[in-house]
């Protein structure tokens, strides 16, 4: 029986060094000559696919957990204006809705000025000035008595928003007015605490003479704010120290 010709292949040479001739020929035929060549990859193993899906699900859950724990980014000033977060709805622009706020503000001013109690304090400009400069004016009833814009003089209403440069007030006609502080002087009155309710304002009705005006001045504390020197946010005024400065614009 003639021997099969020895194939000229490096794999056969390497196998012949470790195995017998018969064993070398069998391994060479099975592993090299008859090795299947896949032109297209077969379907993935179902077990490996499940493991891959589990890893992906775990990664997504971890990402969602981190996103929930992360502090949300605050809105910018432009986004707040677009969303109208601080805008007052038209159905809430009613004077009678803010009258309880005004009465609460009067009690707040009584406590600041020391008018409550059995021995009320004597109000002076030196003593009450710093307290009024750092007070909160949400709920105060202000009236524009002087301004470079003549159309603003006489505007009176309850302050519903005190910003850095403006006062937003609700008038008795249920109109929301935005009055700039600059070049404007505001006046407000604080009734003195008594057991009797404060009388009606006779200056608005036109009844009464000089005696009524003097009596009204005796029952009310009248103050004026110079808006050009008051351009500070309400939250910043509580910790701000005011100093006496010249006011050349007056």
Secondary structure as UniProt FT lines:
FT   HELIX           10..16
FT   TURN            17..18
FT   HELIX           21..28
FT   HELIX           29..33
FT   HELIX           46..69
FT   HELIX           77..83
FT   TURN            84..86
FT   HELIX           90..92
FT   HELIX           95..98
FT   HELIX           99..113
FT   HELIX           125..133
FT   TURN            138..139
FT   STRAND          141..147
FT   HELIX           150..152
FT   TURN            153..154
FT   STRAND          156..162
FT   STRAND          166..170
FT   TURN            172..173
FT   STRAND          176..180
FT   TURN            182..183
FT   STRAND          184..191
FT   HELIX           202..205
FT   HELIX           210..219
FT   STRAND          220..226
FT   HELIX           227..229
FT   HELIX           234..237
FT   TURN            238..239
FT   TURN            248..249
//
